[in-house]
Amino acid sequence: MVVNFNNYINVIKSQLTIEKTHWNFKSNNKYQEILEHVSYNDGINYYNLILKEFGEIFNNNKEYILDIIKDNDKLGNPFKKDFDFIVCSPTNLRYLYHALVILNYINSKELNNINLIEIGGGYGGLILFICKLKDIFNININTFTIFDLDYVMILQKEYLKYHDIDINTFNISNFDGNKFPEIKTHTNFLISNYAFSECDETIRNLYTNKLLNPFINYGFLIWDFIPIYKFIEKELLIETEKPDTNGNNENRFIYF
């Protein structure tokens, strides 16, 4: 079984022909087959986890964090829900929780001056949250890089440019590490939430052989869709996804 991205890509292609302020992909049902489909209940679950695991950080920086959420909702015309403390797309609470988990893990490994590399970056939401929150954790990130499909990468660049974030983008099919010299001079931290495991086997093998084993030092993934296998020559720490978004406890957090 392979995830079909055709409708998702067609929506993105149509968006790239209009002004950013008129984008409406976040409320497009074809786009929501892949992204921007976090339910209100899942949003509540993410918020409860944020308070439970990162309550001090959230409460000490509440207005700043709420401003990040508001900024992320400015483009794409998302459907919003009332969470009492803010009216926003529930997807923001997923990005916020995942960004906090990732930055906390980076801190636990005493990493700094890293390259952050994402496989399957959506519209750039997770990188947006990580970039805006990294200073709270005193983490310096030298470069942000997304590996994705060609039209998707154009959207990511434009979306994050609007938020004053510059990124590198690569398609793994034609990736050459020599074209990205920073990858050889800094610690490289990989993120991929619900993306790497949804690629077909051929593409996953390209990532393993051209990116993961040669260059990646640490990482965090959320794994779904297929059984976990040895996709990188690292020791894996595997936990059940929090919250359980598919309802059968099959998704996993993977740290290495």
C-alpha positions as CSV (number, residue, x, y, z in Angstrom):
1,M,0.0,0.0,0.0
2,V,1.3,3.4,-1.0
3,V,0.0,6.9,0.0
4,N,-1.4,8.7,-3.0
5,F,-0.2,12.3,-3.0
6,N,-1.6,13.3,-6.4
7,N,-4.6,15.4,-5.1
8,Y,-2.4,17.0,-2.5
9,I,0.1,18.1,-5.1
10,N,-2.6,19.4,-7.4
11,V,-4.0,21.6,-4.7
12,I,-0.5,23.0,-4.0
13,K,0.1,23.6,-7.7
14,S,-3.1,25.6,-7.9
15,Q,-2.1,27.7,-4.8
16,L,1.2,28.6,-6.3
17,T,-0.5,30.6,-9.0
18,I,-2.2,33.1,-6.6
19,E,-1.1,35.5,-4.0
20,K,-0.2,34.1,-0.6
21,T,-2.9,36.2,1.1
22,H,-5.5,34.3,-1.0
23,W,-4.2,30.8,-0.2
24,N,-6.9,28.5,1.1
25,F,-5.1,25.1,1.0
26,K,-5.6,24.4,4.7
27,S,-9.3,24.3,4.3
28,N,-9.2,22.3,1.1
29,N,-10.6,18.8,1.6
30,K,-8.2,17.2,-0.9
31,Y,-5.2,18.8,1.0
32,Q,-6.7,17.7,4.3
33,E,-6.4,14.0,3.1
34,I,-2.7,14.4,3.9
35,L,-2.4,17.4,6.3
36,E,-4.3,19.9,8.4
37,H,-6.8,17.3,9.6
38,V,-6.2,17.4,13.4
39,S,-9.5,17.1,15.2
40,Y,-10.7,19.3,18.0
41,N,-10.5,16.4,20.4
42,D,-6.9,15.7,19.4
43,G,-6.2,19.4,19.8
44,I,-7.4,19.1,23.4
45,N,-5.3,16.1,24.0
46,Y,-2.2,17.8,22.6
47,Y,-2.9,20.9,24.8
48,N,-3.2,18.6,27.9
49,L,0.1,17.0,27.1
50,I,1.7,20.4,26.7
51,L,0.5,21.5,30.1
52,K,1.5,18.1,31.7
53,E,5.0,17.9,30.2
54,F,5.9,21.5,29.4
55,G,3.6,23.5,31.6
56,E,6.2,25.8,33.0
57,I,7.6,26.6,29.5
58,F,4.1,27.2,28.2
59,N,2.9,29.4,31.1
60,N,6.1,31.4,31.3
61,N,5.9,32.2,27.5
62,K,2.2,32.0,27.0
63,E,1.7,35.3,25.1
64,Y,4.7,34.6,22.8
65,I,3.5,31.1,22.0
66,L,0.0,32.3,21.3
67,D,1.4,34.8,18.9
68,I,3.2,32.0,17.1
69,I,-0.1,30.1,16.7
70,K,-1.8,33.3,15.4
71,D,1.0,33.9,12.9
72,N,0.8,30.3,11.6
73,D,-2.9,30.8,11.0
74,K,-2.4,33.9,8.9
75,L,-1.9,32.0,5.7
76,G,-3.9,29.1,4.1
77,N,-7.3,29.9,5.5
78,P,-7.5,27.1,8.1
79,F,-10.6,25.9,9.9
80,K,-10.4,27.2,13.5
81,K,-11.8,25.9,16.7
82,D,-12.4,27.6,20.1
83,F,-10.0,26.2,22.7
84,D,-11.0,28.9,25.3
85,F,-7.4,30.2,25.6
86,I,-7.3,30.8,21.8
87,V,-9.3,30.3,18.6
88,C,-7.0,28.5,16.1
89,S,-6.5,25.5,13.9
90,P,-6.1,22.4,16.0
91,T,-3.0,21.5,13.9
92,N,-1.1,24.3,15.8
93,L,-1.3,22.3,19.0
94,R,0.2,19.3,17.3
95,Y,3.0,21.4,15.9
96,L,3.5,23.0,19.3
97,Y,3.7,19.7,21.2
98,H,6.0,18.1,18.7
99,A,8.3,21.1,18.6
100,L,8.6,21.0,22.4
101,V,9.3,17.3,22.4
102,I,12.0,17.7,19.7
103,L,13.7,20.7,21.3
104,N,13.6,19.0,24.7
105,Y,15.3,15.9,23.2
106,I,17.9,18.1,21.6
107,N,18.6,19.7,24.9
108,S,18.8,16.3,26.7
109,K,21.6,15.3,24.3
110,E,23.4,18.6,25.0
111,L,23.4,19.4,21.3
112,N,23.8,22.9,19.8
113,N,24.9,24.5,16.6
114,I,23.0,21.9,14.6
115,N,21.5,21.5,11.2
116,L,17.9,20.6,11.4
117,I,16.8,18.4,8.5
118,E,13.2,17.4,7.9
119,I,11.8,14.7,5.6
120,G,8.3,15.6,4.5
121,G,7.8,19.1,5.8
122,G,4.1,19.8,4.9
123,Y,3.8,23.5,4.5
124,G,6.6,24.2,7.0
125,G,4.6,24.4,10.2
126,L,6.8,22.2,12.3
127,I,10.0,24.1,11.3
128,L,8.1,27.4,12.0
129,F,7.4,26.4,15.6
130,I,10.8,25.0,16.2
131,C,12.5,28.1,14.8
132,K,10.3,30.4,17.0
133,L,10.8,28.3,20.1
134,K,14.5,27.4,19.9
135,D,15.7,30.4,21.8
136,I,13.6,29.4,24.8
137,F,15.8,26.2,24.9
138,N,19.0,28.2,24.1
139,I,19.5,26.1,21.0
140,N,21.2,27.5,18.0
141,I,20.2,26.0,14.6
142,N,22.6,26.8,11.8
143,T,20.4,25.7,8.9
144,F,16.9,24.5,8.3
145,T,16.5,22.0,5.4
146,I,13.5,20.1,4.0
147,F,13.5,17.1,1.7
148,D,10.2,16.8,-0.1
149,L,8.4,16.7,-3.5
150,D,9.2,19.5,-5.9
151,Y,6.0,21.6,-5.8
152,V,5.7,21.1,-2.1
153,M,9.1,22.5,-1.6
154,I,8.2,25.7,-3.5
155,L,5.2,26.2,-1.1
156,Q,7.4,25.6,1.9
157,K,10.0,28.2,0.8
158,E,7.3,30.7,0.2
159,Y,5.4,30.0,3.4
160,L,8.5,30.2,5.6
161,K,9.9,33.2,3.8
162,Y,6.7,35.0,4.8
163,H,7.6,34.2,8.4
164,D,11.3,35.4,7.8
165,I,12.7,31.8,7.9
166,D,15.1,30.8,5.2
167,I,15.4,27.1,4.3
168,N,17.3,24.8,2.0
169,T,15.2,22.3,0.0
170,F,16.2,19.1,-1.7
171,N,14.6,16.3,-3.6
172,I,16.3,13.1,-2.4
173,S,16.2,11.7,-5.9
174,N,18.9,14.1,-7.1
175,F,20.5,15.0,-3.7
176,D,24.3,15.3,-3.6
177,G,25.8,16.1,-0.2
178,N,28.5,18.1,-2.0
179,K,25.9,20.6,-2.9
180,F,25.1,21.1,0.8
181,P,28.6,21.6,2.4
182,E,27.2,22.5,5.9
183,I,26.0,18.9,6.2
184,K,29.6,17.8,6.6
185,T,30.6,20.4,9.2
186,H,27.8,20.4,11.9
187,T,25.8,17.9,13.8
188,N,22.8,16.9,11.7
189,F,19.4,16.3,13.5
190,L,16.7,14.6,11.5
191,I,12.9,15.1,12.0
192,S,10.1,13.4,10.1
193,N,6.6,13.2,11.5
194,Y,4.3,10.8,9.7
195,A,6.3,11.3,6.5
196,F,9.3,9.0,6.1
197,S,7.3,5.9,7.0
198,E,4.7,6.8,4.4
199,C,7.2,7.0,1.5
200,D,7.4,4.0,-0.8
201,E,10.2,1.5,-0.2
202,T,12.3,2.8,-3.1
203,I,12.3,6.4,-1.7
204,R,13.0,5.2,1.8
205,N,16.0,3.3,0.6
206,L,17.3,6.4,-1.2
207,Y,17.0,8.4,2.1
208,T,18.8,5.7,4.0
209,N,21.6,5.4,1.5
210,K,22.1,9.0,0.5
211,L,21.1,10.9,3.6
212,L,20.6,9.0,6.8
213,N,23.5,6.7,7.1
214,P,26.1,9.1,5.6
215,F,25.1,12.3,7.4
216,I,22.5,12.1,10.2
217,N,23.7,12.0,13.8
218,Y,20.5,12.2,15.8
219,G,16.8,12.3,15.2
220,F,13.2,12.1,16.1
221,L,10.5,10.5,13.9
222,I,6.8,9.8,14.3
223,W,6.2,6.4,12.6
224,D,3.0,5.2,11.1
225,F,1.7,3.1,8.2
226,I,4.3,0.3,8.1
227,P,6.1,-1.9,10.7
228,I,9.3,-0.4,12.1
229,Y,12.6,-1.7,10.6
230,K,16.3,-0.8,10.7
231,F,16.1,2.3,8.5
232,I,19.3,3.8,10.0
233,E,22.4,2.4,11.6
234,K,21.7,3.8,15.0
235,E,20.3,2.5,18.2
236,L,16.6,3.3,18.3
237,L,14.5,4.3,21.3
238,I,10.9,3.5,20.5
239,E,7.8,4.8,22.4
240,T,4.1,4.8,21.8
241,E,2.8,7.9,20.2
242,K,1.3,10.6,22.5
243,P,-1.6,11.1,22.1
244,D,-2.7,8.0,20.2
245,T,-4.0,9.7,17.1
246,N,-5.1,6.6,15.1
247,G,-6.8,4.9,18.0
248,N,-5.1,1.6,17.9
249,N,-1.7,2.3,19.6
250,E,0.3,1.5,16.5
251,N,2.0,4.8,15.8
252,R,5.4,5.3,17.5
253,F,7.8,8.0,18.6
254,I,11.4,7.0,17.5
255,Y,14.4,8.7,19.0
256,F,18.1,8.1,18.1
